[in-house]
């Protein structure tokens, strides 16, 4: 116990700098001198939750460069093309170990005080909160690496267990914790300030635990269907789920450089719109840009059957991204109403959410760029998203496709550390219920109602509810071949005819633009069934706060459609993707996990070997996790 108290108090001392807590001053002054009697259970829980908000060093590397990249919430190379950085991984692994260390301390302190009759009336409830939070942290760590210790990070080398065992343990913990919470117990004065998520509102913690149980149960749907069904149905039947905005698990960010600084706040990360998300946005929902944008921008809106300028010599062509090779020189006729709220149009400097980052250059406001052998292109009031991968010599001549000022970029509200980071929103509960109902599992609400409520909750968050009715009844296909209306399941066909203009000759032309064949899902034959609709909407709703969940769904189901990285030249980290197969989808073309840090093998060789043996494959980015689609 002394070892874990010592290390965990160091973690908490850093986290507690962000709380006004006179009780903690002694530990803050000399954390190494703390003993068991000086550490309150709530201090340990608070330190763990606050730490998990990620200081900027860790957030940039894990949340932005790993999760948002693999989850295709923005355009970024690296992990999306199979890349890996041991330093980034080490930073995250060390931190998540500390968060688990802290919450394990909370559990041990609570259990010890209950056993020796020194517990406060609320201690039993805090024990259950700690177990719920620990279940989340274990799932987060396992979803990144695979096998993890369920009783580790306690001052000794941990014993790793399989991903299946991690999930079974987490599900059991959530079930038992909810059953043990006593909502009738009154909290001590001031206790709520030590819970940055719910202020120790136990009803909300139970809702979170049940919704989290549904999330984790659904993760097993493709490999352990009976366990998934049993756990999911029990949680769904609880009557206590995250169903309203007031139930949202969220933590307030703040400017600075500490654990509560915004996870997307680093100015040098451009956070460009991804091609994956863009293909889901365009055409979806039947709402027009004329409805969404001020009159001053209407002249930039192009016809619905226009695909843009064809740049054969300046844009990659070797990918199954449906609009590859074209640059859109305006704004799309129809687009999801959330798109312009999440990403800001290049050149729209009067938009309060326009991000000037990086403020130490003028890149964000530079909208004109030269392309070698072509000349200047003005990207003002245009809407584009480029594939990742290697664009070869074409990319070397193209100074538009990855430049901050010429692409839609994430809104400033998510960059300036004034938002609330969301860990679980009500829309996810409803999309989980919709998927469960589609699978034939018992749910308290029918599939269509759950699906439409999930969309409504997302629209409520984004402030676009005026468009909800028209959106829900739309049969308009997006670029991936999916529509919104629940009962509209007609497939879009193989292709659709679009007009374009040759960028070099200015001659107009027509092209048959393929709807992508996502061979990871039903052999590519289905693009508009109920499950595709659900995951499409879930993916959009999770932007920008839950990229790990977006990545998890793609690994689990192969949904939504992820385009392959461009392969104008071979990608050394994706050897399976070649010039002969880039029009198909394969799990070998997408990252499946993060490798363990080299420090683990160096410090705990036996544990590392145990972890890799339980992984069932090499310690590699392309090795699928147990629950992932095979």
C-alpha positions in Angstrom: 0.0 0.0 0.0 2.8 2.5 0.8 4.3 2.2 -2.6 1.1 2.9 -4.5 0.2 5.7 -2.0 3.6 7.4 -2.7 3.4 7.2 -6.5 -0.2 8.0 -6.7 0.1 11.0 -4.4 2.7 12.5 -6.8 0.2 12.1 -9.6 -2.5 13.7 -7.5 -0.3 16.5 -6.3 0.0 17.6 -9.9 -3.7 17.3 -10.6 -4.7 19.0 -7.4 -3.0 22.2 -8.4 -6.1 22.8 -10.4 -8.4 22.6 -7.4 -8.8 24.9 -4.4 -8.4 22.4 -1.6 -6.9 23.5 1.7 -7.1 19.9 2.9 -4.6 18.8 0.3 -2.0 21.5 1.0 0.2 19.3 3.2 0.4 16.6 0.5 0.9 19.3 -2.2 3.9 20.6 -0.3 5.5 17.3 0.1 3.7 14.5 -1.7 6.4 12.0 -0.9 5.6 12.3 2.8 1.9 11.4 2.4 0.6 8.4 4.4 -2.6 6.4 4.1 -4.4 8.6 6.7 -3.6 11.8 4.8 -5.1 10.6 1.5 -8.8 10.8 1.0 -10.5 8.5 -1.5 -12.0 11.5 -3.4 -8.5 13.0 -3.8 -7.4 9.8 -5.6 -10.4 9.7 -7.9 -10.1 13.4 -8.7 -6.5 13.0 -9.5 -7.2 10.1 -11.9 -10.1 11.8 -13.7 -8.3 15.1 -14.0 -5.1 13.4 -15.2 -7.0 11.5 -17.9 -8.0 14.8 -19.5 -4.3 14.7 -20.7 -1.8 17.4 -20.5 -0.9 19.0 -23.9 2.2 16.8 -24.3 0.2 13.6 -24.1 -3.0 14.9 -25.7 -1.2 15.9 -28.8 0.4 12.5 -29.3 -2.4 10.2 -28.2 -5.7 12.1 -28.7 -4.7 14.0 -31.8 -1.9 12.2 -33.6 -3.1 8.7 -32.7 -6.9 8.6 -32.0 -8.1 11.4 -34.3 -5.9 10.1 -37.0 -6.8 6.5 -36.8 -10.4 7.4 -36.2 -10.4 9.6 -39.4 -11.8 12.7 -37.5 -9.2 14.8 -39.3 -6.6 14.4 -42.0 -3.3 13.3 -40.8 -0.6 10.9 -41.9 1.4 8.8 -39.5 -0.8 6.1 -37.9 -3.4 6.3 -40.7 -0.6 5.0 -43.0 0.7 2.5 -40.4 3.2 4.8 -38.8 4.2 4.6 -35.2 6.3 6.6 -32.8 7.7 5.0 -29.6 8.1 8.4 -27.9 4.4 9.2 -28.4 3.4 5.8 -27.1 5.6 6.0 -24.1 4.1 9.3 -23.1 0.6 7.9 -23.2 1.4 4.5 -21.6 3.2 6.2 -18.7 0.2 8.5 -18.2 -2.6 5.9 -18.4 -0.5 3.8 -16.0 -0.6 6.7 -13.6 -4.3 7.2 -13.9 -4.9 3.6 -13.2 -2.5 3.8 -10.3 -4.5 6.6 -8.8 -7.9 4.9 -9.2 -6.5 1.7 -7.8 -5.4 3.6 -4.8 -8.9 5.0 -4.4 -10.3 1.4 -4.5 -7.8 0.2 -2.0 -8.2 3.1 0.4 -12.0 2.7 0.3 -11.9 -1.0 0.9 -9.4 -0.7 3.7 -11.5 1.9 5.5 -14.7 0.0 5.1 -12.9 -3.1 6.5 -11.6 -1.4 9.5 -14.7 0.7 10.2 -13.1 4.1 9.6 -15.1 4.8 6.5 -17.3 7.9 6.1 -20.9 7.4 5.1 -20.2 8.2 1.5 -17.1 6.0 1.2 -18.9 3.0 -0.1 -20.3 5.1 -2.9 -16.9 6.5 -3.8 -15.6 2.9 -4.0 -18.2 2.2 -6.7 -17.4 5.4 -8.6 -13.8 4.4 -8.5 -14.6 0.9 -9.9 -16.7 2.5 -12.7 -13.9 4.9 -13.7 -11.3 2.1 -13.5 -13.5 0.0 -15.9 -13.4 2.9 -18.4 -9.6 3.4 -18.1 -9.0 -0.3 -18.5 -11.1 -0.3 -21.7 -9.3 2.7 -23.0 -5.9 1.3 -22.4 -6.9 -2.1 -23.9 -8.4 -0.6 -26.9 -5.1 1.0 -27.7 -2.7 -1.8 -26.9 -4.6 -5.0 -26.4 -3.8 -7.2 -23.3 -3.4 -5.2 -20.1 -3.2 -5.8 -16.4 -6.5 -5.7 -14.6 -4.8 -5.4 -11.2 -1.6 -3.8 -12.3 0.0 -0.4 -11.8 0.4 -0.9 -8.1 4.1 -0.5 -7.6 5.0 -4.0 -8.8 5.4 -5.5 -12.3 1.9 -6.3 -13.4 0.5 -9.5 -14.8 -1.1 -9.0 -18.2 -4.4 -10.7 -19.1 -6.1 -11.1 -22.5 -8.4 -8.5 -24.1 -11.3 -10.9 -23.4 -10.4 -11.0 -19.7 -10.1 -7.2 -19.6 -13.6 -6.8 -21.0 -15.2 -9.5 -18.9 -13.6 -7.9 -15.8 -14.7 -4.4 -16.7 -18.3 -5.6 -17.4 -18.4 -7.4 -14.1 -17.1 -4.3 -12.2 -19.7 -2.0 -13.9 -22.5 -4.4 -13.0 -21.5 -4.8 -9.4 -20.7 -1.1 -8.9 -24.1 0.1 -10.1 -25.9 -2.5 -7.8 -23.8 -1.3 -4.8 -24.4 2.5 -5.1 -26.8 3.8 -2.5 -28.3 7.1 -3.8 -29.9 7.8 -0.4 -26.6 8.6 1.2 -25.9 12.3 1.5 -22.5 13.7 0.5 -20.3 15.6 2.9 -20.0 19.4 2.3 -17.5 20.1 -0.4 -17.3 16.6 -1.7 -18.8 17.5 -5.1 -15.8 19.7 -6.0 -13.6 16.6 -6.2 -15.6 15.1 -9.1 -15.0 17.1 -12.2 -17.5 15.0 -14.2 -20.7 14.6 -12.2 -20.0 16.4 -8.8 -20.7 13.0 -7.1 -24.3 12.8 -8.4 -24.6 9.1 -8.0 -27.6 8.8 -10.3 -25.5 10.2 -13.1 -22.6 7.8 -12.3 -25.1 4.9 -12.5 -26.3 6.2 -15.8 -22.8 6.4 -17.1 -21.9 2.9 -15.8 -24.9 1.4 -17.6 -24.3 3.2 -20.9 -20.6 2.3 -20.7 -21.6 -1.3 -20.1 -23.6 -1.2 -23.3 -20.6 0.3 -25.2 -18.3 -2.4 -23.9 -20.8 -5.1 -24.5 -21.3 -4.0 -28.1 -17.6 -4.2 -28.6 -17.9 -8.0 -28.3 -20.7 -8.3 -30.8 -18.6 -9.8 -33.6 -16.6 -12.3 -31.5 -18.7 -13.2 -28.4 -22.3 -12.5 -29.4 -24.0 -14.3 -26.5 -22.0 -12.4 -23.9 -22.5 -9.2 -25.8 -26.2 -9.7 -25.9 -26.6 -10.7 -22.2 -24.6 -7.8 -20.9 -26.1 -5.3 -23.3 -29.7 -6.3 -22.6 -29.2 -6.1 -18.8 -27.7 -2.6 -19.1 -30.4 -1.5 -21.5 -33.1 -2.7 -19.2 -31.7 -0.8 -16.2 -33.8 2.3 -16.8 -30.9 4.5 -16.0 -28.8 5.5 -19.0 -27.2 8.6 -20.4 -30.2 9.9 -22.4 -30.2 13.7 -22.0 -27.6 16.4 -22.3 -27.6 16.9 -18.6 -26.4 13.3 -18.2 -23.3 13.8 -20.4 -20.0 12.7 -19.0 -18.0 15.9 -19.6 -15.1 17.8 -18.0 -14.5 21.5 -18.3 -11.2 22.4 -20.1 -9.2 25.5 -19.2 -6.4 27.5 -20.9 -2.8 26.9 -19.8 -0.5 23.9 -19.8 -1.8 21.3 -17.4 -4.1 18.3 -17.4 -7.2 20.4 -18.0 -5.8 22.2 -21.0 -7.8 21.4 -24.1 -6.9 18.1 -25.8 -7.0 19.8 -29.3 -5.3 23.1 -28.3 -1.9 22.8 -29.8 -1.7 25.5 -32.5 0.6 23.6 -34.8 -1.9 20.8 -35.4 -3.9 21.9 -38.4 -6.8 19.5 -37.7 -8.0 19.5 -41.3 -11.2 17.9 -42.4 -10.7 14.2 -43.4 -11.8 12.7 -46.6 -13.6 10.0 -44.7 -15.7 12.5 -42.8 -16.2 14.7 -45.9 -17.6 11.8 -47.9 -20.1 11.2 -45.1 -21.1 14.9 -45.0 -21.5 15.7 -48.7 -25.1 15.1 -49.9 -26.3 13.7 -46.6 -29.6 14.8 -45.3 -31.0 16.9 -48.1 -30.3 20.3 -46.4 -28.8 22.8 -48.8 -25.9 25.1 -48.3 -28.2 28.0 -49.2 -30.2 27.2 -46.1 -27.1 26.9 -44.0 -25.0 29.8 -45.1 -25.4 33.6 -45.3 -26.4 35.2 -48.6 -22.9 36.5 -49.1 -21.7 32.9 -49.7 -24.4 31.7 -52.0 -22.6 32.7 -55.2 -19.9 30.1 -54.3 -22.3 27.2 -54.1 -22.0 24.8 -57.0 -24.7 22.5 -58.6 -25.4 19.2 -57.0 -24.1 17.3 -60.0 -20.7 19.0 -60.1 -17.6 17.3 -58.8 -15.0 20.0 -59.3 -11.8 20.7 -61.3 -9.9 17.7 -62.5 -6.2 18.0 -61.7 -4.7 14.9 -63.4 -1.1 16.0 -62.8 -1.4 17.5 -59.3 -3.7 15.1 -57.4 -3.3 11.5 -56.5 -5.5 9.0 -58.3 -4.5 5.7 -56.7 -7.1 5.3 -53.9 -10.7 4.1 -53.6 -11.7 7.5 -52.3 -14.7 8.3 -54.7 -13.7 11.9 -55.5 -10.0 11.5 -55.8 -8.3 13.5 -58.5 -10.8 16.4 -58.3 -10.5 19.7 -56.4 -13.8 21.3 -55.5 -13.7 25.0 -56.4 -16.7 26.1 -54.4 -19.2 24.9 -51.8 -21.4 21.8 -52.1 -25.0 22.1 -52.9 -26.1 19.7 -50.1 -24.2 18.9 -46.9 -24.8 17.7 -43.4 -25.9 20.7 -41.2 -23.2 19.9 -38.7 -20.3 20.2 -41.2 -20.1 24.0 -41.3 -20.4 24.1 -37.5 -17.5 21.6 -37.0 -15.1 22.8 -39.7 -14.9 26.3 -41.0 -14.8 27.3 -44.6 -11.4 28.6 -45.9 -11.5 32.4 -46.1 -14.5 32.8 -43.8 -12.6 35.1 -41.5 -15.7 36.7 -40.1 -16.9 33.4 -38.7 -16.4 33.6 -34.8 -15.3 30.0 -34.9 -12.6 30.5 -37.6 -9.4 29.3 -36.1 -6.4 31.6 -36.6 -4.0 28.9 -35.5 -1.1 28.9 -35.7 -1.1 32.5 -34.6 2.7 32.9 -35.1 2.3 32.6 -38.9 -0.2 33.8 -41.4 -0.9 30.3 -42.8 -4.5 30.2 -41.6 -5.4 33.3 -43.5 -3.4 32.5 -46.6 -5.9 31.2 -49.1 -3.9 31.6 -52.4 -1.2 29.0 -53.3 0.8 28.3 -56.4 0.9 24.8 -57.9 4.0 24.0 -59.9 3.3 23.9 -63.6 -0.2 25.4 -63.1 -0.1 28.7 -61.3 -2.1 30.3 -58.5 -5.2 28.8 -57.0 -7.6 30.7 -54.7 -9.1 28.4 -52.1 -11.4 31.0 -50.6 -14.9 29.6 -50.0 -14.0 26.2 -51.2 -14.6 22.8 -49.5 -12.1 20.0 -49.9 -10.6 17.1 -48.0 -7.6 15.1 -49.2 -6.7 11.5 -48.7 -3.7 10.5 -46.7 -0.9 8.3 -48.0 1.8 9.1 -50.5 0.9 11.4 -53.4 4.2 11.0 -55.0 5.4 13.5 -57.6 1.8 14.9 -57.9 1.8 15.8 -54.3 5.2 17.5 -54.6 3.7 19.9 -57.0 0.5 20.5 -55.1 0.7 23.1 -52.3 -3.0 23.2 -51.6 -4.0 19.7 -50.3 -2.4 19.8 -46.9 -2.1 23.5 -46.3 -4.0 25.1 -43.3 -5.4 28.1 -45.1 -6.8 26.2 -48.1 -8.8 23.5 -46.3 -11.7 23.4 -43.8 -10.2 23.2 -40.3 -11.7 22.4 -36.9 -13.7 25.2 -35.3 -11.9 27.4 -32.7 -14.3 26.5 -29.9 -12.6 23.1 -29.7 -9.1 24.6 -29.9 -9.1 27.3 -27.2 -9.5 25.2 -24.1 -12.9 26.7 -23.2 -15.1 23.6 -24.1 -16.1 20.6 -22.1 -14.4 17.4 -23.1 -17.0 14.7 -23.7 -16.4 11.1 -22.7 -20.0 9.9 -23.3 -22.9 11.8 -24.8 -26.6 10.9 -25.0 -26.5 10.3 -28.8 -24.1 7.3 -28.3 -26.6 5.7 -25.9 -29.3 5.9 -28.6 -27.1 4.7 -31.4 -26.1 1.7 -29.3 -29.7 1.0 -28.6 -30.5 1.2 -32.3 -27.7 -1.2 -33.1 -28.8 -3.6 -30.4 -32.4 -3.5 -31.7 -31.2 -4.2 -35.3 -29.3 -7.2 -33.9 -32.6 -8.5 -32.4 -31.6 -7.8 -28.8 -34.2 -6.6 -26.3 -34.1 -2.8 -26.0 -36.5 -0.4 -24.3 -36.9 1.5 -27.6 -37.4 0.4 -31.2 -34.5 0.7 -33.7 -35.9 3.5 -35.7 -36.9 5.6 -32.7 -33.5 5.1 -31.1 -31.7 6.0 -34.4 -33.7 9.2 -34.9 -33.4 10.2 -31.3 -29.6 9.8 -31.5 -29.6 12.1 -34.5 -31.8 14.6 -32.6 -29.5 14.6 -29.6 -26.5 15.3 -31.8 -28.4 18.1 -33.6 -29.3 19.5 -30.2 -25.6 19.6 -29.3 -24.7 21.4 -32.5 -27.7 23.8 -32.4 -29.1 22.7 -35.8 -32.5 21.3 -34.7 -34.3 23.6 -37.2 -33.2 21.2 -39.9 -34.0 17.9 -38.1 -37.4 17.1 -39.6 -36.2 17.6 -43.2 -33.0 15.7 -42.5 -34.7 12.6 -41.1 -36.9 12.3 -44.1 -34.1 12.7 -46.7 -33.4 10.1 -49.3 -30.3 11.9 -50.5 -27.2 9.8 -50.8 -23.8 10.9 -49.5 -20.6 10.1 -51.3 -20.4 6.8 -49.6 -23.9 5.8 -50.9 -25.8 6.1 -47.6 -28.9 8.2 -46.9 -30.6 9.3 -43.7 -34.2 8.2 -43.8 -34.6 4.9 -41.8 -37.0 3.2 -44.2 -35.0 4.2 -47.3 -32.7 1.2 -47.8 -32.5 1.2 -51.6 -28.9 0.9 -52.7 -27.5 3.8 -54.7 -26.2 1.8 -57.7 -22.6 1.4 -58.8 -22.0 5.0 -59.9 -23.5 8.3 -60.6 -22.7 10.8 -63.4 -21.1 14.1 -62.4 -19.9 17.1 -64.3 -16.4 18.4 -64.0 -14.0 21.0 -65.6 -10.5 20.1 -66.8 -8.3 22.3 -64.7 -5.8 22.7 -67.5 -7.9 23.1 -70.7 -11.0 24.5 -68.9 -13.0 22.0 -71.0 -16.2 20.6 -69.4 -16.6 16.9 -69.1 -18.6 14.2 -67.4 -17.5 11.3 -65.3 -19.0 8.2 -63.8 -18.1 8.5 -60.1 -18.2 5.2 -58.3 -19.9 4.7 -54.9 -17.1 3.0 -53.0 -17.2 -0.7 -52.5 -16.5 -1.2 -48.8 -15.4 -4.8 -49.0 -14.9 -4.9 -45.2 -18.7 -4.9 -44.8 -20.9 -7.5 -46.5 -18.3 -7.9 -49.3 -18.9 -4.3 -50.4 -22.5 -5.0 -51.7 -24.3 -3.0 -49.1 -24.0 0.7 -48.5 -27.4 1.8 -47.2 -28.8 -0.8 -44.7 -29.8 0.0 -41.1 -26.4 -0.7 -39.5 -24.6 1.4 -42.0 -27.0 4.3 -41.3 -26.5 3.9 -37.6 -22.7 3.9 -37.7 -22.6 6.7 -40.2 -24.6 8.9 -37.8 -22.7 7.7 -34.8 -19.4 8.5 -36.5 -20.5 12.1 -37.3 -22.0 12.7 -33.9 -18.8 11.6 -32.1 -16.7 14.3 -33.8 -14.6 15.8 -32.4 -14.6 14.4 -28.8 -14.7 10.6 -29.2 -12.2 9.6 -31.9 -11.2 6.4 -30.1 -14.8 5.2 -30.4 -14.9 6.0 -34.1 -11.7 3.9 -34.6 -13.2 1.1 -32.4 -16.3 0.9 -34.6 -14.3 0.8 -37.8 -12.1 -2.0 -36.4 -15.1 -3.9 -35.1 -17.4 -3.6 -38.1 -15.5 -2.1 -41.0 -17.9 0.8 -40.8 -18.2 3.6 -41.9 -16.3 3.5 -45.2 -12.7 4.4 -44.7 -10.9 5.2 -48.0 -7.5 3.7 -48.5 -4.4 5.9 -48.2 -3.2 7.1 -51.6 -0.4 4.8 -53.0 1.3 6.8 -55.8 4.4 5.3 -54.2 4.5 2.2 -51.9 3.8 2.8 -48.2 6.4 0.9 -46.2 4.2 0.6 -43.2 1.3 -0.8 -45.2 3.0 -3.5 -47.3 -0.3 -5.2 -48.1 -1.7 -2.2 -49.9 -0.4 -2.2 -53.5 -1.0 -0.7 -56.9 -3.0 -3.8 -57.8 -5.5 -3.9 -54.9 -6.1 -0.3 -53.8 -9.7 -0.3 -55.0 -10.6 -2.9 -52.3 -10.8 -2.6 -48.5 -8.8 -4.8 -46.2 -7.9 -4.7 -42.5 -4.3 -4.9 -43.5 -4.7 -1.4 -44.9 -5.7 0.2 -41.6 -4.1 0.5 -38.2 -5.4 -2.0 -35.7 -3.7 -1.0 -32.5 -0.6 0.8 -31.0 2.5 -1.1 -30.2 3.6 -1.4 -26.6 6.3 1.1 -25.7 9.9 -0.1 -25.8 10.2 0.8 -22.1 7.8 -2.0 -21.2 10.1 -4.7 -22.7 13.1 -3.1 -21.0 11.5 -2.7 -17.6 9.3 -5.8 -17.5 10.5 -8.3 -20.0 8.3 -11.1 -18.6 5.2 -9.0 -18.6 5.9 -7.8 -22.2 6.3 -11.4 -23.4 3.1 -12.4 -21.6 1.2 -9.5 -23.2 2.4 -10.3 -26.7 1.6 -14.0 -26.3 -1.9 -13.0 -25.3 -2.2 -10.6 -28.2 -2.2 -13.6 -30.6 0.2 -11.9 -33.1 3.2 -9.7 -33.4 3.5 -6.5 -31.4 2.7 -4.5 -34.5 0.3 -1.8 -35.6 -1.5 -4.2 -38.0 -2.2 -7.0 -35.5 -6.0 -7.0 -34.9 -7.3 -7.0 -31.3 -9.5 -9.9 -30.2 -12.8 -8.1 -30.7 -11.9 -6.4 -34.0 -13.3 -7.5 -37.3 -11.5 -10.5 -38.9 
